Amino acid sequence: MKYFKKYLFSILIFFFFFGNIYFIITGVSVSKQIHEYEVNEEKYQEENTILETEVSKISSLQYASSMSASLTIDKEINPIYLNNAPFALNR
């Protein structure tokens, strides 16, 4: 019984030692993956801000006026509204 306890204790120490080594190795690999995700997130945030500025430039009135000038659209067109009865009913 004494030898059994002695071997059992040494076997448990052996498993705890290698179990801790396993958890340390997996923790390091998980931390590498987390770091890669953080780097990718920073890249995506930079790309997102660039795309937001491009969209705001395209949706601005200055962009529309510059495009109309480059396409030689100089006349202002009077819109015809369909909520007026004579236009809707052809009178």
C-alpha positions as CSV (number, residue, x, y, z in Angstrom):
1,M,0.0,0.0,0.0
2,K,2.9,2.3,0.7
3,Y,4.4,1.7,-2.7
4,F,1.1,2.2,-4.3
5,K,0.7,5.6,-2.7
6,K,4.2,6.5,-3.7
7,Y,3.7,5.5,-7.3
8,L,0.3,7.1,-7.5
9,F,1.7,10.3,-6.2
10,S,4.5,10.3,-8.7
11,I,2.2,9.4,-11.6
12,L,-0.2,12.3,-10.6
13,I,2.8,14.7,-10.5
14,F,3.8,13.5,-13.9
15,F,0.3,14.1,-15.4
16,F,0.0,17.5,-13.7
17,F,3.4,18.6,-15.0
18,F,2.7,17.6,-18.6
19,G,-0.9,18.9,-18.4
20,N,0.5,22.3,-17.5
21,I,2.9,22.2,-20.3
22,Y,0.0,21.3,-22.7
23,F,-2.1,24.2,-21.4
24,I,0.8,26.6,-21.8
25,I,1.5,25.6,-25.4
26,T,-2.2,25.8,-26.3
27,G,-2.5,29.2,-24.6
28,V,0.5,30.5,-26.7
29,S,-1.1,29.3,-29.9
30,V,-4.4,30.9,-29.0
31,S,-2.7,34.1,-28.2
32,K,-1.0,34.1,-31.6
33,Q,-4.4,33.7,-33.3
34,I,-5.9,36.5,-31.2
35,H,-3.0,38.8,-32.2
36,E,-3.6,38.0,-35.9
37,Y,-7.3,38.8,-35.5
38,E,-6.4,42.1,-33.8
39,V,-4.0,43.0,-36.7
40,N,-6.7,42.1,-39.3
41,E,-9.2,44.2,-37.3
42,E,-6.9,47.2,-37.5
43,K,-6.5,46.8,-41.3
44,Y,-10.3,46.5,-41.7
45,Q,-10.9,49.6,-39.7
46,E,-8.4,51.6,-41.8
47,E,-10.0,50.3,-45.0
48,N,-13.4,51.1,-43.6
49,T,-12.5,54.7,-42.9
50,I,-11.0,55.1,-46.4
51,L,-14.2,53.7,-48.0
52,E,-16.4,55.9,-45.8
53,T,-14.5,59.0,-47.0
54,E,-14.8,57.9,-50.6
55,V,-18.6,57.4,-50.2
56,S,-19.0,60.7,-48.6
57,K,-17.1,62.4,-51.4
58,I,-19.2,60.6,-54.1
59,S,-22.5,61.4,-52.4
60,S,-21.7,65.1,-51.9
61,L,-23.2,67.9,-54.1
62,Q,-19.7,69.1,-55.1
63,Y,-19.0,65.8,-56.7
64,A,-22.3,66.0,-58.6
65,S,-21.6,69.5,-59.8
66,S,-18.1,68.6,-60.9
67,M,-19.4,65.6,-62.8
68,S,-22.1,67.7,-64.4
69,A,-19.4,70.2,-65.5
70,S,-17.2,67.4,-66.9
71,L,-20.2,66.0,-68.8
72,T,-21.0,69.6,-70.1
73,I,-24.4,69.7,-68.4
74,D,-25.0,73.4,-68.0
75,K,-28.7,73.9,-68.2
76,E,-31.0,73.6,-65.2
77,I,-34.0,71.5,-65.9
78,N,-37.3,72.5,-64.5
79,P,-38.9,69.3,-63.0
80,I,-42.4,68.3,-63.9
81,Y,-44.3,67.1,-60.8
82,L,-47.0,64.5,-61.2
83,N,-49.0,65.7,-58.2
84,N,-50.5,68.5,-60.3
85,A,-53.8,67.4,-61.9
86,P,-53.3,68.9,-65.4
87,F,-50.0,67.1,-65.9
88,A,-51.3,63.8,-64.6
89,L,-54.5,63.9,-66.6
90,N,-53.0,65.4,-69.8
91,R,-55.3,68.5,-69.7
